[in-house]
């Protein structure tokens, strides 16, 4: 399983409605990309004070790497990504992406 983790550095006065609509747009891709199984998003609580300046983030769950590549190339992802870049402090530099190849250990 792949987890696509995206952390956003948003300005204090970011447009909450715009962010909500972008999150809806990304979540809607579950309906059109087979293997895109789950989407989660929300504010960063940063309990350990170790993830500044990323105040918001989301996680896409994919069955496999091929699904992740389909998501990356999808026109809906590209459109939502462009809107996120426009929102974030420093544009693309305000976005951190981590793609985790998640292994499950049998215990």
MODELLER restraints for C-alpha pairs under 7 A, 6 or more apart:
rsr = mdl.restraints
at = mdl.atoms
rsr.add(forms.Gaussian(group=physical.xy_distance, feature=features.Distance(at['CA:1:A'], at['CA:62:A']), mean=5.90, stdev=0.5))
rsr.add(forms.Gaussian(group=physical.xy_distance, feature=features.Distance(at['CA:1:A'], at['CA:63:A']), mean=4.82, stdev=0.5))
rsr.add(forms.Gaussian(group=physical.xy_distance, feature=features.Distance(at['CA:1:A'], at['CA:64:A']), mean=5.12, stdev=0.5))
rsr.add(forms.Gaussian(group=physical.xy_distance, feature=features.Distance(at['CA:1:A'], at['CA:101:A']), mean=6.03, stdev=0.5))
rsr.add(forms.Gaussian(group=physical.xy_distance, feature=features.Distance(at['CA:1:A'], at['CA:102:A']), mean=5.38, stdev=0.5))
rsr.add(forms.Gaussian(group=physical.xy_distance, feature=features.Distance(at['CA:2:A'], at['CA:61:A']), mean=5.99, stdev=0.5))
rsr.add(forms.Gaussian(group=physical.xy_distance, feature=features.Distance(at['CA:2:A'], at['CA:62:A']), mean=5.03, stdev=0.5))
rsr.add(forms.Gaussian(group=physical.xy_distance, feature=features.Distance(at['CA:2:A'], at['CA:63:A']), mean=6.27, stdev=0.5))
rsr.add(forms.Gaussian(group=physical.xy_distance, feature=features.Distance(at['CA:2:A'], at['CA:64:A']), mean=5.57, stdev=0.5))
rsr.add(forms.Gaussian(group=physical.xy_distance, feature=features.Distance(at['CA:2:A'], at['CA:65:A']), mean=6.35, stdev=0.5))
rsr.add(forms.Gaussian(group=physical.xy_distance, feature=features.Distance(at['CA:2:A'], at['CA:99:A']), mean=6.68, stdev=0.5))
rsr.add(forms.Gaussian(group=physical.xy_distance, feature=features.Distance(at['CA:2:A'], at['CA:100:A']), mean=5.52, stdev=0.5))
rsr.add(forms.Gaussian(group=physical.xy_distance, feature=features.Distance(at['CA:2:A'], at['CA:101:A']), mean=4.73, stdev=0.5))
rsr.add(forms.Gaussian(group=physical.xy_distance, feature=features.Distance(at['CA:2:A'], at['CA:102:A']), mean=5.79, stdev=0.5))
rsr.add(forms.Gaussian(group=physical.xy_distance, feature=features.Distance(at['CA:3:A'], at['CA:59:A']), mean=6.43, stdev=0.5))
rsr.add(forms.Gaussian(group=physical.xy_distance, feature=features.Distance(at['CA:3:A'], at['CA:60:A']), mean=5.69, stdev=0.5))
rsr.add(forms.Gaussian(group=physical.xy_distance, feature=features.Distance(at['CA:3:A'], at['CA:61:A']), mean=4.78, stdev=0.5))
rsr.add(forms.Gaussian(group=physical.xy_distance, feature=features.Distance(at['CA:3:A'], at['CA:62:A']), mean=6.24, stdev=0.5))
rsr.add(forms.Gaussian(group=physical.xy_distance, feature=features.Distance(at['CA:3:A'], at['CA:99:A']), mean=5.68, stdev=0.5))
rsr.add(forms.Gaussian(group=physical.xy_distance, feature=features.Distance(at['CA:3:A'], at['CA:100:A']), mean=5.03, stdev=0.5))
rsr.add(forms.Gaussian(group=physical.xy_distance, feature=features.Distance(at['CA:3:A'], at['CA:101:A']), mean=6.65, stdev=0.5))
rsr.add(forms.Gaussian(group=physical.xy_distance, feature=features.Distance(at['CA:3:A'], at['CA:102:A']), mean=6.96, stdev=0.5))
rsr.add(forms.Gaussian(group=physical.xy_distance, feature=features.Distance(at['CA:4:A'], at['CA:59:A']), mean=5.46, stdev=0.5))
rsr.add(forms.Gaussian(group=physical.xy_distance, feature=features.Distance(at['CA:4:A'], at['CA:60:A']), mean=4.99, stdev=0.5))
rsr.add(forms.Gaussian(group=physical.xy_distance, feature=features.Distance(at['CA:4:A'], at['CA:61:A']), mean=6.49, stdev=0.5))
rsr.add(forms.Gaussian(group=physical.xy_distance, feature=features.Distance(at['CA:4:A'], at['CA:98:A']), mean=5.98, stdev=0.5))
rsr.add(forms.Gaussian(group=physical.xy_distance, feature=features.Distance(at['CA:4:A'], at['CA:99:A']), mean=4.53, stdev=0.5))
rsr.add(forms.Gaussian(group=physical.xy_distance, feature=features.Distance(at['CA:4:A'], at['CA:100:A']), mean=6.41, stdev=0.5))
rsr.add(forms.Gaussian(group=physical.xy_distance, feature=features.Distance(at['CA:5:A'], at['CA:58:A']), mean=5.97, stdev=0.5))
rsr.add(forms.Gaussian(group=physical.xy_distance, feature=features.Distance(at['CA:5:A'], at['CA:59:A']), mean=4.57, stdev=0.5))
rsr.add(forms.Gaussian(group=physical.xy_distance, feature=features.Distance(at['CA:5:A'], at['CA:60:A']), mean=6.66, stdev=0.5))
rsr.add(forms.Gaussian(group=physical.xy_distance, feature=features.Distance(at['CA:5:A'], at['CA:97:A']), mean=5.66, stdev=0.5))
rsr.add(forms.Gaussian(group=physical.xy_distance, feature=features.Distance(at['CA:5:A'], at['CA:98:A']), mean=5.04, stdev=0.5))
rsr.add(forms.Gaussian(group=physical.xy_distance, feature=features.Distance(at['CA:5:A'], at['CA:99:A']), mean=6.11, stdev=0.5))
rsr.add(forms.Gaussian(group=physical.xy_distance, feature=features.Distance(at['CA:6:A'], at['CA:57:A']), mean=5.43, stdev=0.5))
rsr.add(forms.Gaussian(group=physical.xy_distance, feature=features.Distance(at['CA:6:A'], at['CA:58:A']), mean=5.34, stdev=0.5))
rsr.add(forms.Gaussian(group=physical.xy_distance, feature=features.Distance(at['CA:6:A'], at['CA:59:A']), mean=6.33, stdev=0.5))
rsr.add(forms.Gaussian(group=physical.xy_distance, feature=features.Distance(at['CA:6:A'], at['CA:95:A']), mean=6.90, stdev=0.5))
rsr.add(forms.Gaussian(group=physical.xy_distance, feature=features.Distance(at['CA:6:A'], at['CA:96:A']), mean=5.71, stdev=0.5))
rsr.add(forms.Gaussian(group=physical.xy_distance, feature=features.Distance(at['CA:6:A'], at['CA:97:A']), mean=4.55, stdev=0.5))
rsr.add(forms.Gaussian(group=physical.xy_distance, feature=features.Distance(at['CA:6:A'], at['CA:98:A']), mean=6.48, stdev=0.5))
rsr.add(forms.Gaussian(group=physical.xy_distance, feature=features.Distance(at['CA:7:A'], at['CA:54:A']), mean=5.62, stdev=0.5))
rsr.add(forms.Gaussian(group=physical.xy_distance, feature=features.Distance(at['CA:7:A'], at['CA:56:A']), mean=6.05, stdev=0.5))
rsr.add(forms.Gaussian(group=physical.xy_distance, feature=features.Distance(at['CA:7:A'], at['CA:57:A']), mean=4.36, stdev=0.5))
rsr.add(forms.Gaussian(group=physical.xy_distance, feature=features.Distance(at['CA:7:A'], at['CA:58:A']), mean=6.76, stdev=0.5))
rsr.add(forms.Gaussian(group=physical.xy_distance, feature=features.Distance(at['CA:7:A'], at['CA:95:A']), mean=5.74, stdev=0.5))
rsr.add(forms.Gaussian(group=physical.xy_distance, feature=features.Distance(at['CA:7:A'], at['CA:96:A']), mean=5.05, stdev=0.5))
rsr.add(forms.Gaussian(group=physical.xy_distance, feature=features.Distance(at['CA:7:A'], at['CA:97:A']), mean=6.43, stdev=0.5))
rsr.add(forms.Gaussian(group=physical.xy_distance, feature=features.Distance(at['CA:8:A'], at['CA:54:A']), mean=4.99, stdev=0.5))
rsr.add(forms.Gaussian(group=physical.xy_distance, feature=features.Distance(at['CA:8:A'], at['CA:55:A']), mean=6.24, stdev=0.5))
rsr.add(forms.Gaussian(group=physical.xy_distance, feature=features.Distance(at['CA:8:A'], at['CA:56:A']), mean=5.26, stdev=0.5))
rsr.add(forms.Gaussian(group=physical.xy_distance, feature=features.Distance(at['CA:8:A'], at['CA:57:A']), mean=5.65, stdev=0.5))
rsr.add(forms.Gaussian(group=physical.xy_distance, feature=features.Distance(at['CA:8:A'], at['CA:88:A']), mean=6.66, stdev=0.5))
rsr.add(forms.Gaussian(group=physical.xy_distance, feature=features.Distance(at['CA:8:A'], at['CA:94:A']), mean=5.99, stdev=0.5))
rsr.add(forms.Gaussian(group=physical.xy_distance, feature=features.Distance(at['CA:8:A'], at['CA:95:A']), mean=4.90, stdev=0.5))
rsr.add(forms.Gaussian(group=physical.xy_distance, feature=features.Distance(at['CA:8:A'], at['CA:96:A']), mean=6.65, stdev=0.5))
rsr.add(forms.Gaussian(group=physical.xy_distance, feature=features.Distance(at['CA:9:A'], at['CA:53:A']), mean=5.49, stdev=0.5))
rsr.add(forms.Gaussian(group=physical.xy_distance, feature=features.Distance(at['CA:9:A'], at['CA:54:A']), mean=4.47, stdev=0.5))
rsr.add(forms.Gaussian(group=physical.xy_distance, feature=features.Distance(at['CA:9:A'], at['CA:55:A']), mean=5.91, stdev=0.5))
rsr.add(forms.Gaussian(group=physical.xy_distance, feature=features.Distance(at['CA:9:A'], at['CA:88:A']), mean=5.54, stdev=0.5))
rsr.add(forms.Gaussian(group=physical.xy_distance, feature=features.Distance(at['CA:9:A'], at['CA:89:A']), mean=5.76, stdev=0.5))
rsr.add(forms.Gaussian(group=physical.xy_distance, feature=features.Distance(at['CA:9:A'], at['CA:94:A']), mean=4.84, stdev=0.5))
rsr.add(forms.Gaussian(group=physical.xy_distance, feature=features.Distance(at['CA:9:A'], at['CA:95:A']), mean=6.31, stdev=0.5))
rsr.add(forms.Gaussian(group=physical.xy_distance, feature=features.Distance(at['CA:10:A'], at['CA:55:A']), mean=6.55, stdev=0.5))
rsr.add(forms.Gaussian(group=physical.xy_distance, feature=features.Distance(at['CA:10:A'], at['CA:87:A']), mean=6.64, stdev=0.5))
rsr.add(forms.Gaussian(group=physical.xy_distance, feature=features.Distance(at['CA:10:A'], at['CA:88:A']), mean=4.69, stdev=0.5))
rsr.add(forms.Gaussian(group=physical.xy_distance, feature=features.Distance(at['CA:10:A'], at['CA:89:A']), mean=5.60, stdev=0.5))
rsr.add(forms.Gaussian(group=physical.xy_distance, feature=features.Distance(at['CA:11:A'], at['CA:88:A']), mean=6.58, stdev=0.5))
rsr.add(forms.Gaussian(group=physical.xy_distance, feature=features.Distance(at['CA:11:A'], at['CA:89:A']), mean=5.88, stdev=0.5))
rsr.add(forms.Gaussian(group=physical.xy_distance, feature=features.Distance(at['CA:14:A'], at['CA:87:A']), mean=6.92, stdev=0.5))
rsr.add(forms.Gaussian(group=physical.xy_distance, feature=features.Distance(at['CA:22:A'], at['CA:80:A']), mean=5.76, stdev=0.5))
rsr.add(forms.Gaussian(group=physical.xy_distance, feature=features.Distance(at['CA:25:A'], at['CA:80:A']), mean=6.70, stdev=0.5))
rsr.add(forms.Gaussian(group=physical.xy_distance, feature=features.Distance(at['CA:26:A'], at['CA:77:A']), mean=6.49, stdev=0.5))
rsr.add(forms.Gaussian(group=physical.xy_distance, feature=features.Distance(at['CA:26:A'], at['CA:80:A']), mean=6.73, stdev=0.5))
rsr.add(forms.Gaussian(group=physical.xy_distance, feature=features.Distance(at['CA:27:A'], at['CA:39:A']), mean=5.83, stdev=0.5))
rsr.add(forms.Gaussian(group=physical.xy_distance, feature=features.Distance(at['CA:30:A'], at['CA:36:A']), mean=5.19, stdev=0.5))
rsr.add(forms.Gaussian(group=physical.xy_distance, feature=features.Distance(at['CA:30:A'], at['CA:37:A']), mean=6.36, stdev=0.5))
rsr.add(forms.Gaussian(group=physical.xy_distance, feature=features.Distance(at['CA:33:A'], at['CA:71:A']), mean=6.94, stdev=0.5))
rsr.add(forms.Gaussian(group=physical.xy_distance, feature=features.Distance(at['CA:35:A'], at['CA:62:A']), mean=5.52, stdev=0.5))
rsr.add(forms.Gaussian(group=physical.xy_distance, feature=features.Distance(at['CA:35:A'], at['CA:63:A']), mean=4.97, stdev=0.5))
rsr.add(forms.Gaussian(group=physical.xy_distance, feature=features.Distance(at['CA:35:A'], at['CA:67:A']), mean=5.77, stdev=0.5))
rsr.add(forms.Gaussian(group=physical.xy_distance, feature=features.Distance(at['CA:36:A'], at['CA:61:A']), mean=5.96, stdev=0.5))
rsr.add(forms.Gaussian(group=physical.xy_distance, feature=features.Distance(at['CA:36:A'], at['CA:62:A']), mean=4.61, stdev=0.5))
rsr.add(forms.Gaussian(group=physical.xy_distance, feature=features.Distance(at['CA:36:A'], at['CA:63:A']), mean=6.57, stdev=0.5))
rsr.add(forms.Gaussian(group=physical.xy_distance, feature=features.Distance(at['CA:36:A'], at['CA:67:A']), mean=6.65, stdev=0.5))
rsr.add(forms.Gaussian(group=physical.xy_distance, feature=features.Distance(at['CA:37:A'], at['CA:61:A']), mean=5.60, stdev=0.5))
rsr.add(forms.Gaussian(group=physical.xy_distance, feature=features.Distance(at['CA:37:A'], at['CA:62:A']), mean=5.85, stdev=0.5))
rsr.add(forms.Gaussian(group=physical.xy_distance, feature=features.Distance(at['CA:38:A'], at['CA:60:A']), mean=5.95, stdev=0.5))
rsr.add(forms.Gaussian(group=physical.xy_distance, feature=features.Distance(at['CA:38:A'], at['CA:61:A']), mean=5.01, stdev=0.5))
rsr.add(forms.Gaussian(group=physical.xy_distance, feature=features.Distance(at['CA:39:A'], at['CA:59:A']), mean=5.80, stdev=0.5))
rsr.add(forms.Gaussian(group=physical.xy_distance, feature=features.Distance(at['CA:39:A'], at['CA:60:A']), mean=4.73, stdev=0.5))
rsr.add(forms.Gaussian(group=physical.xy_distance, feature=features.Distance(at['CA:39:A'], at['CA:61:A']), mean=6.33, stdev=0.5))
rsr.add(forms.Gaussian(group=physical.xy_distance, feature=features.Distance(at['CA:40:A'], at['CA:58:A']), mean=5.49, stdev=0.5))
rsr.add(forms.Gaussian(group=physical.xy_distance, feature=features.Distance(at['CA:40:A'], at['CA:59:A']), mean=5.23, stdev=0.5))
rsr.add(forms.Gaussian(group=physical.xy_distance, feature=features.Distance(at['CA:40:A'], at['CA:60:A']), mean=6.68, stdev=0.5))
rsr.add(forms.Gaussian(group=physical.xy_distance, feature=features.Distance(at['CA:41:A'], at['CA:57:A']), mean=5.68, stdev=0.5))
rsr.add(forms.Gaussian(group=physical.xy_distance, feature=features.Distance(at['CA:41:A'], at['CA:58:A']), mean=3.98, stdev=0.5))
rsr.add(forms.Gaussian(group=physical.xy_distance, feature=features.Distance(at['CA:41:A'], at['CA:59:A']), mean=6.31, stdev=0.5))
rsr.add(forms.Gaussian(group=physical.xy_distance, feature=features.Distance(at['CA:42:A'], at['CA:56:A']), mean=5.81, stdev=0.5))
rsr.add(forms.Gaussian(group=physical.xy_distance, feature=features.Distance(at['CA:42:A'], at['CA:57:A']), mean=5.81, stdev=0.5))
rsr.add(forms.Gaussian(group=physical.xy_distance, feature=features.Distance(at['CA:42:A'], at['CA:58:A']), mean=6.48, stdev=0.5))
rsr.add(forms.Gaussian(group=physical.xy_distance, feature=features.Distance(at['CA:43:A'], at['CA:55:A']), mean=5.82, stdev=0.5))
rsr.add(forms.Gaussian(group=physical.xy_distance, feature=features.Distance(at['CA:43:A'], at['CA:56:A']), mean=4.25, stdev=0.5))
rsr.add(forms.Gaussian(group=physical.xy_distance, feature=features.Distance(at['CA:43:A'], at['CA:57:A']), mean=6.39, stdev=0.5))
rsr.add(forms.Gaussian(group=physical.xy_distance, feature=features.Distance(at['CA:44:A'], at['CA:54:A']), mean=6.94, stdev=0.5))
rsr.add(forms.Gaussian(group=physical.xy_distance, feature=features.Distance(at['CA:44:A'], at['CA:55:A']), mean=4.97, stdev=0.5))
rsr.add(forms.Gaussian(group=physical.xy_distance, feature=features.Distance(at['CA:44:A'], at['CA:56:A']), mean=4.99, stdev=0.5))
rsr.add(forms.Gaussian(group=physical.xy_distance, feature=features.Distance(at['CA:44:A'], at['CA:57:A']), mean=6.65, stdev=0.5))
rsr.add(forms.Gaussian(group=physical.xy_distance, feature=features.Distance(at['CA:62:A'], at['CA:68:A']), mean=6.10, stdev=0.5))
rsr.add(forms.Gaussian(group=physical.xy_distance, feature=features.Distance(at['CA:71:A'], at['CA:77:A']), mean=6.43, stdev=0.5))
rsr.add(forms.Gaussian(group=physical.xy_distance, feature=features.Distance(at['CA:85:A'], at['CA:91:A']), mean=4.63, stdev=0.5))
rsr.add(forms.Gaussian(group=physical.xy_distance, feature=features.Distance(at['CA:85:A'], at['CA:92:A']), mean=5.12, stdev=0.5))
rsr.add(forms.Gaussian(group=physical.xy_distance, feature=features.Distance(at['CA:88:A'], at['CA:94:A']), mean=5.23, stdev=0.5))
